[in-house]
Amino acid sequence: MDHADPGEREGRGRSQHTSPPAIGHEGDAVGFAQALIGSRQNVSPKRLVEPGPTAEQLHELLSLAAAAPDHGLLTPWRFIIVPAGQRHRLAEVFALTLIDRDPSATLEQIESAREKAHRAPLLMVAIACLGPREPDTPALERMVSMGAAIQNLLLGAHAMGFGAGLTSGQAMASKRLSELCGLAADEVPVCCVNIGTVSKRKPGTRVRPLPSSFVSELGGGQAAGRVQ
Ligand SMILES: Cc1cc2nc3c(=O)[nH]c(=O)nc-3n(C[C@H](O)[C@H](O)[C@H](O)COP(=O)(O)O)c2cc1C
């Protein structure tokens, strides 16, 4: 698809276009980005405790999500916050989804599924909006935008000193979750975003893939000279 974003095409945006805040290239901006991005790690909700983000911090985090690249400016994703008083409903969905899948699940397994809804101080269900829109950007592009929005949230939370982790599982594809969240037929729950204070860090860091393992050069040339 080769079209300009509506804001560019029609000279308007959903909000007034302003210059992005300047990033100080005279300082060690790259070093900062490397430190922030390189030190982010998925933190299991089991290790996320109070306090979670304040209302102000949550607003800042969601504003970072809004900075995701978004072909067609559709905001093809949204987040549903599950507050403490509603977690029991999500817990029920997790438990019933397990029973749907495995009617012989033990009480312990059902309780463990339920418990997953009660962990992180902030839990949001990330929803992809894939229905017909104008311009009708492909679903894959919308998912790319959603991934970027989620990464912005994760990095923002990490920069604020919180831990954050994603969880998914069979419940995401269940009708029960879509019904609980009141989703339209063309909306899909993708994962839960969990944010809170890290109670205990997992030792060690993930070994990241080397760029040479995921980059090649068109025409069969050696990318190796430029990419390690
Ligand atoms: C869409 C999505 C869903 C995920 N769901 C789970 C999950 O259900 N359980 C889990 O332990 N990690 C989940 N993760 C986190 C990955 O396991 C984690 O990102 C991966 O292990 C790499 O670790 P890192 O994020 O610390 O680099 C999910 C990640 C993504 C992108």
The ligand as an ORCA input file, in Angstrom:
! r2SCAN-3c Opt
* xyz 0 1
  C       2.973    -10.753     22.300
  C       3.823    -11.314     23.411
  C       3.270    -12.177     24.339
  C       4.036    -12.683     25.377
  N       3.480    -13.566     26.267
  C       4.233    -14.088     27.251
  C       3.691    -15.049     28.165
  O       2.542    -15.439     28.090
  N       4.496    -15.510     29.142
  C       5.797    -15.107     29.262
  O       6.489    -15.561     30.176
  N       6.329    -14.189     28.425
  C       5.584    -13.675     27.433
  N       6.121    -12.749     26.568
  C       7.454    -12.199     26.856
  C       8.563    -12.958     26.160
  O       8.659    -14.229     26.712
  C       9.863    -12.174     26.313
  O       9.755    -10.961     25.642
  C      11.029    -12.993     25.760
  O      11.332    -14.044     26.618
  C      12.277    -12.158     25.563
  O      12.686    -11.615     26.782
  P      12.920    -10.059     26.970
  O      11.592     -9.363     26.696
  O      13.361     -9.923     28.404
  O      13.970     -9.621     26.016
  C       5.391    -12.282     25.507
  C       5.954    -11.420     24.555
  C       5.199    -10.965     23.507
  C       5.843    -10.050     22.475
*
